[in-house]
């Protein structure tokens, strides 16, 4: 358990030396019922990002990404064009993009 805490502290310290970006997103198309949230969480974690993802009543998926600018940009591209094997992304909107001094989340969560 101590090792995890130390690793999290070290990774946050490393990230604090880079430009940290926060952005809200909403993805349109066939993105519900195709494991989009699970894949989004996995991709975000793989890139070292934090934030959240959830389904909306409108049939879209929305959330927030935070982390190093280059990794957030890489995730935005993934959300625009890759998604899950069964998803069909028709549009990706990104709003409220801003630089942040520190991360507001400690993990990448699926919100139900």
C-alpha positions as CSV (number, residue, x, y, z in Angstrom):
1,X,0.0,0.0,0.0
2,X,2.9,2.4,0.8
3,X,4.4,1.7,-2.6
4,X,1.2,2.7,-4.4
5,X,1.0,6.0,-2.3
6,X,4.7,6.8,-3.1
7,X,4.2,6.0,-6.8
8,X,1.1,8.2,-6.9
9,X,3.0,11.0,-5.2
10,X,5.9,10.7,-7.6
11,X,3.7,10.6,-10.7
12,X,1.8,13.7,-9.5
13,X,5.1,15.5,-8.8
14,X,6.3,14.7,-12.3
15,X,3.1,15.9,-13.8
16,X,3.2,19.1,-11.8
17,X,6.3,20.0,-13.8
18,X,4.4,19.8,-17.1
19,X,1.5,21.9,-18.3
20,X,-1.7,20.4,-16.9
21,X,-4.8,20.6,-19.0
22,X,-8.5,20.1,-18.0
23,X,-11.2,19.7,-20.6
24,X,-14.9,18.6,-20.6
25,X,-16.1,16.4,-23.4
26,X,-19.3,14.9,-24.9
27,X,-19.3,12.2,-27.5
28,X,-22.2,11.6,-29.9
29,X,-23.2,8.6,-32.0
30,X,-23.6,4.9,-31.0
31,X,-21.7,5.2,-27.8
32,X,-24.0,3.6,-25.2
33,X,-24.3,-0.2,-24.9
34,X,-20.9,-0.7,-26.5
35,X,-18.6,-0.5,-23.4
36,X,-17.6,3.1,-24.3
37,X,-17.3,4.1,-20.7
38,X,-15.1,1.1,-19.8
39,X,-12.8,1.6,-22.8
40,X,-12.6,5.4,-22.1
41,X,-11.6,4.7,-18.5
42,X,-9.0,2.1,-19.6
43,X,-7.5,4.5,-22.3
44,X,-7.4,7.4,-19.8
45,X,-5.6,5.3,-17.2
46,X,-3.2,4.0,-19.8
47,X,-2.3,7.6,-20.7
48,X,-2.0,8.6,-17.0
49,X,-5.0,10.8,-17.0
50,X,-7.6,11.4,-14.3
51,X,-11.2,12.4,-14.6
52,X,-14.5,10.8,-15.1
53,X,-16.9,9.4,-17.8
54,X,-20.7,8.8,-17.7
55,X,-23.7,8.1,-19.9
56,X,-26.3,10.8,-20.4
57,X,-30.0,10.5,-20.8
58,X,-29.6,12.0,-24.3
59,X,-27.7,8.9,-25.4
60,X,-24.3,10.5,-25.4
61,X,-21.2,10.0,-23.2
62,X,-19.7,12.9,-21.3
63,X,-16.9,13.5,-18.9
64,X,-13.8,15.4,-18.0
65,X,-10.1,14.8,-18.7
66,X,-7.2,16.1,-16.7
67,X,-3.5,15.6,-17.1
68,X,-0.4,16.5,-19.1
69,X,-1.4,18.6,-22.1
70,X,0.1,16.1,-24.7
71,X,-1.7,13.2,-23.1
72,X,-5.0,15.0,-22.9
73,X,-4.6,15.9,-26.6
74,X,-3.9,12.2,-27.4
75,X,-7.1,11.2,-25.5
76,X,-9.1,13.8,-27.4
77,X,-8.0,12.2,-30.6
78,X,-8.9,8.7,-29.3
79,X,-12.4,10.0,-28.3
80,X,-12.9,11.6,-31.8
81,X,-11.9,8.7,-33.9
82,X,-11.3,5.4,-32.1
83,X,-13.6,4.6,-29.2
84,X,-14.6,1.0,-28.9
85,X,-14.8,-1.7,-31.6
86,X,-18.6,-1.5,-31.7
87,X,-19.0,2.3,-31.3
88,X,-19.8,4.7,-34.1
89,X,-18.7,8.2,-33.2
90,X,-20.5,10.9,-35.1
91,X,-19.3,14.0,-33.2
92,X,-17.0,14.9,-30.3
93,X,-17.3,18.2,-28.5
94,X,-14.7,19.6,-26.2
95,X,-15.5,22.6,-23.9
96,X,-14.0,24.5,-21.0
97,X,-10.4,23.7,-21.9
98,X,-8.1,25.3,-19.4
99,X,-4.7,25.0,-17.8
100,X,-4.8,23.9,-14.1
101,X,-2.2,24.2,-11.4
102,X,-3.1,20.7,-10.0
103,X,-5.2,17.7,-10.7
104,X,-8.7,17.8,-9.2
105,X,-9.1,14.0,-9.3
106,X,-7.0,11.1,-8.1
107,X,-8.2,8.5,-10.6
108,X,-10.3,8.0,-13.8
109,X,-13.8,6.9,-12.7
110,X,-16.9,5.7,-14.4
111,X,-19.8,7.7,-12.9
112,X,-23.2,5.9,-12.9
